[in-house]
Amino acid sequence: MKAHDIIIVGGGQMGLALGYYLRRAGADFLILDSEGGPGGAWRHGWDSLRLFSPAGYSSLPGWLMPPTDHGGFPTRDDAIAYLTQYEQRYELPIERPVRVIEVCRADDGLVLTTDRGDYLAKRVVSATGTWSEPYIPRVPGRDSFEGVQLHSAHYRSPDDFAGKKVLVVGGGNSGAQILAELSQVADATWVTLKEPLFLPDNVDGRVLFERATARLKAGPGAEPIGGIGDIVMVPPVREARERGVLRSVRPFVRMTKDGVVWPDGSETKIDAIVWCTGFRPALDHLRPLGIVGEDGRVEVAGQRAIAEPRLWLAGYGDWCGPGSATIMGAARTARDLAAAIVPKRDERGESARN
């Protein structure tokens, strides 16, 4: 059985950011990644996906993302190229593809059962993200719909929807970006719970991160600090606004075999629905520990699991680090997490390297 002081489950942006700090600290660690190559969840983004912030503000610790050749907001491919070069630049110890099936307790640590054998770690950081757990709401009649249903996790390009009548469901940034490009080739309608909120044209995703941080600092019961879900006006979304298509309607109440029924009882026939309705934490590998709640989360203090102090979680959303599901937030979360997870002195009583 392979043994390490620290094992990180997940080789995406959070795993790499934490790996950077652990290497600086001289820690004995290993990153296990289930993907076939670098890039984490970005490998599965749609072709035209844009980041919410300029390259310099979408960076991991130690090395800024290089400016893009095309200018403006980085694309999915820019993010993958950056993460690929990042793990090579810092020679991070990554084994892939290795799928962690379950994590179980042992007297001397936590045992990780994988499709490549067992591993033992004194401390484990779960950083598997959310991409593999897409969420689709339980709308009455959804199973009877005979058209195409696709979550944004599996959407790639508008080509398959050309000339069709499509609903894009979800009021976040993914919904806005996908609606923007689908509306160029299809009869696309945007369905959102409420009227979408747009950031000013000259404001980017940095604002969303700072708002998330401020909200957590304010604590439970504080007044909301607006617009956590505000939409960043990346170029494709601005162009859609100029075409007059950046409008939305409120949700339908049920689905039929060939369409949807609206609150007023009217029906619309459609060919496809793209669900941009978010994700849930990918935590099935932690269920043997008995610490995953009904809400799909693990109760943490900071990032440390309260019921299993040898386990930390990071990169799943604000509940385990402000903005930690973003590149910018991953960098900040990793810095604090590394300081908490690495002992101040090693077993010989010597100071760990900074």
Buried (B, 14 or more C-beta within 10 A) or exposed (E): EBBBBBBBBBBBBBBBBBBBBBBBBBBBBBBBBBBEEBBBBBBBBBEBBBBBBBBEBBBBBBEEBBEBEEEEBBBBBBBBBBBBBBBEEBEBBBBBBBBBEBBEEEEEBBBBBBEBEBBBBBBBBBBBBBBBBBBBEEBEBBEEBEBBBBBBBEBEEBEEBEEBBBBBBBBBBBBBBBBBBBBBBBBBBBBBBEEBEBBEEEEBBBBBBBBBBEBBEEEEEEEEBEEBBBBBBBEBBEBBBEEEBBEBEEBBBEBBEBBBBBEEEEEBEBBBBBBBBBBBBBBBBBEBBEBBEEEBBBEBEBBBBEEBEBBBBBBBBBBBBBBBBBBBBBBBBBBBBBEEBBEEEBEEEEEEEE
